[in-house]
């Protein structure tokens, strides 16, 4: 039997190294791991805890409400609770635009980007400013309807009320977890166990994923608890959790800071290895296929191992599709500069949520596109508040093959800048949700971009005459398949008639919260007869929708998959039965607040049509 002493020696040395490593970490004051020390810890000194509600909503990606009101908007998160501890659907809460997976099952759905790390699942966000910068000790989120959507809470080092902008803006994740399915829609106070950070903050970001929810999540307020002085841990290291030597160390090593990510991009630490193992025996294409499954930071780290893998990891073919949205907090001009040589063949680029608070400059963005924009087909820039007219001009000049452009919630772009988009005649998808596009620019876009198939104009409040816009669509955009006119305030039956007459290929139409449309004019009947390919129709909050409209849909739109008639008082159970019998592919039917459809009717319809999700919501 071989002696066990060498093995014991190795284990002893490993344990000693762990002690040394933890001691060095403790000396630097970086004891932030959630499993760092299991015993004998206490915070010194003990400060008086400050409790604050959000003072102001600074930024957000979407909301259900109108830009000109407070109902269902993110602005309701500022101040004390309006609803909590009550449960139910209340207009005084903050509600994001989407829920569930219905949005991924309609004609306008976009293909996901590959290489998205599994830890990033955020779909929406809201950023909140508080009065006093503190070291956070707790964050309470008051959820009043369908909780469980919150997946990340972050803190920022920048003080939004400071007169002097910081040299570096740092974001730190306080808490992160996958979305959860909560049983029941009842209100709750969500208080996750947050991580200690080494800077004071009065800027908190909440990110959500509503894909598991049966209806919209509603948030009432966010409460920040914290102390003015940084807590210091008094350590008595009697035991170390060996599981602590895991991914948290990698997070610390590779960090959330921009500098660490940029070092990975720059490949400054390329090592000289005598051999490449067996990798140089594999076909080039096979290695490329293997590496295609790595996330972008992992690809950059692997490039630092040897020359062979450096060559593979920097091959532009690995960056045909590139999403930097998961790393929005770490992307800046230097990041784009380092990636520039690798992205000469890029076709899909996602820079959504990136570049805010000065991280990306107009010049940095322009330099990147001038080198990498010639092959771009898809460009995602949602919530890119660094964008201005110069950026749009550069996009149209350097991206001649562009087919998809997403400017959702880019509400800082001046109205006149959108004129440049008309130069991209190859556009097939254009998302202008919550932008300040004005009527003249939009008419020009519609006139010159005749290949448009998907167009989102939801909550575009600068457009004065939607009937004129609809008429231009009917005349010029014959290939239109999906159209979002959510909360357009002035479209009438005239515009709908022009639209239906010219855009026969329409499969998706969102007319939610369009108060000027009245069923008595025959506009909905006309839609049903002229657009037999409809798969999704949202008539949310149109109280005039009646049995005649539903019966026309049942007779003409047999491919219908999603129908939202929330709020109507004129639809009976009999017409809904006809619809469900005729539209075999129907999967979503929202009859919330429909006065003739009570819970008994919903239970009966659910029993007879089990494949249809029938949503009935009511305020408690």
C-alpha positions, 0 to 999 in steps of 0.5 A, a space after each residue: 500500500 503506497 504511503 499517504 503522507 505525500 497526499 496529506 502534505 499536498 492537502 496541508 499545503 492547499 489548506 495553508 494556501 487558502 488561509 493565506 489567500 483569505 487573509 490577504 483578501 481580508 486585509 484588503 477589505 474585500 470580504 464581499 463573498 456571500 459565503 466568506 466566513 461562517 462564524 463570529 462576524 459582526 459589523 463595526 462601527 454600528 451606525 444609525 440606519 437611514 431608510 429612504 424611499 426613491 426620490 426620483 425615477 431617472 431612467 427605464 426601458 418600458 412601461 405600460 402607461 402613457 407618456 403624458 399621465 401617471 397611470 401604470 408608469 414607472 414614475 409611480 415608483 418615486 415616493 411613498 407607497 400608493 397601494 401597498 399592502 393592498 393587492 390587485 390591479 391599480 393604476 397608481 403602480 409601476 407596470 412594464 410593457 410586457 409579461 409572459 412569453 406571448 411576445 415571443 410567439 408573434 410575427 414581430 418576435 426577434 431571434 435571440 442572440 447567441 453567447 448570452 450568458 445564462 446568468 443574464 436574463 433581464 428584460 426590463 429595468 428602472 433606475 431610481 435616485 435617492 436623497 442620501 448616498 449610503 452603504 446599503 444594508 437592505 433593499 425592499 421592493 413592494 410588489 402589489 400584483 403578480 410578484 416574482 419578476 425582479 431578477 437583479 438589483 444593482 448599485 451605482 457609484 455615481 451620485 446623480 445629484 452631484 455637481 461634479 461628474 465622477 471620473 469612473 462610473 462603477 456598478 455593483 450587483 447587490 443581488 441576482 437570481 433567476 426569475 421565480 414563479 410565485 404562487 398567487 398574485 398577492 402583494 408582498 415585500 421582497 427583501 433579498 439578502 444583498 451583498 456589502 459594497 465598498 462605496 456609498 450609493 444613492 442610485 439603485 437599478 432594478 432589473 426584471 424578467 416577467 416571462 414566468 408571470 401570468 400577468 403584468 407585475 406591478 411595483 409600488 415603491 422601493 425602499 433603500 436601507 443603509 448607513 453613512 459609514 462603511 461597515 467593517 467586518 471584525 474577523 475571527 477566522 476559525 473555519 473557512 468554507 472551502 466552497 468559497 473558492 469558486 466562481 465568486 473569486 472569478 467575479 472578483 478577478 475579472 470584476 464588473 469594472 470596465 478596466 478588467 473587461 477591457 484588459 480581457 479584450 486587449 489580450 495584453 497577457 498572451 503567454 508563450 506555451 511550448 505546445 498547443 496540446 492536441 488542439 493543433 491536431 483538430 480541424 480549424 472549423 471544429 475548433 471554431 465550432 467549439 469556441 462558438 459556445 463560449 460567452 464573450 468574456 470567456 472567449 477573451 480569457 481563452 485568447 490569453 492562453 496560447 497563440 493557437 487559441 489566440 488566433 481562433 478567439 480573435 477570428 472575426 468569424 466568432 463575432 458575426 453575432 455579438 451582443 454586449 447588452 449583458 455587459 452594459 455596465 462594463 462597456 465603454 469607448 475602450 471596449 469598442 476600440 479593442 473589439 474593433 479588429 475582431 468585428 470586421 465581419 459583424 452582422 448582428 450587433 446588440 448595444 442595448 442599455 450600453 454607453 449611458 452616463 458618458 461610458 460611450 461617446 459619439 466619437 467612440 461609437 462612430 469610430 467603431 461603426 466606420 470600421 465594422 458597419 459595412 456588413 451590419 444587418 441588425 443593430 440593437 440600440 435600445 435605451 442608448 442615451 448617448 445617441 444623437 443626430 450625428 450617431 444616426 447619420 453615421 449609422 445611415 452612412 456606414 451601414 448600407 446593408 442594415 435591415 433591422 434597427 431598434 431605437 426603443 426608448 432612445 428618448 434623448 434623440 432630437 426629433 429632426 435626427 430621425 430624417 436620416 433613417 430614410 436613407 436606409 432603403 433596405 430596412 425591414 424592421 424599425 422599432 421607434 417605441 417611446 422615441 421623439 420621432 415627428 411626423 415629417 421624418 416618419 413620412 419620409 421614412 415610410 416613403 423611402 423604406 418600402 421594404 418595411 415588414 415590422 414597424 413599432 410606433 408605440 407611445 410616439 407622442 410627437 406624431 400629430 396625425 396618425 391617419 396621415 401616417 396610416 394612409 402612407 403605410 397603406 400606399 407605400 408599405 405593402 410588405 408590412 407584417 406587424 404594426 404597433 400603434 400602442 397608445 396613438 391618440 388620434 387615429 380614426 376609422 379613416 386611417 384604419 380603412 387606408 391601412 387595411 386596404 393597402 397592407 393585406 399581409 398584416 399578421 399583427 396589429 396593436 391598437 391598444 389604448 387608441 381612444 379615438 377608434 369606435 366600433 360603431 364606425 365599422 373600423 374593427 369589422 373592416 379590419 377583420 374582413 380586409 386582414 384575414 392573415 391576422 394572428 395577433 390583435 390587441 384592442 386593449 381598453 377599447 370599450 366599444 368592441 362588441 359582439 359583431 366585431 368578435 363574430 367578424 373575427 371568428 368568421 374571417 381571421 381563423 389564424 388568430 392566436 392572440 386577442 386582447 379585448 381588455 375593458 370592453 363592456 359589449 362582448 358576451 360569452 356567446 360571441 367568445 364561444 364562436 371565436 374559440 370554436 372558429 380560431 383553433 390556434 388561439 392561445 391567448 385571450 385577455 378578457 380582463 375587466 370585461 363586465 359581461 365575462 365573469 369568473 364563472 364564464 371563464 371557468 366554463 371556457 377554460 374547461 371547454 377550451 383547455 389550450 387557450 390561456 384566458 386571462 380575467 383580471 380584476 381589482 380587489 
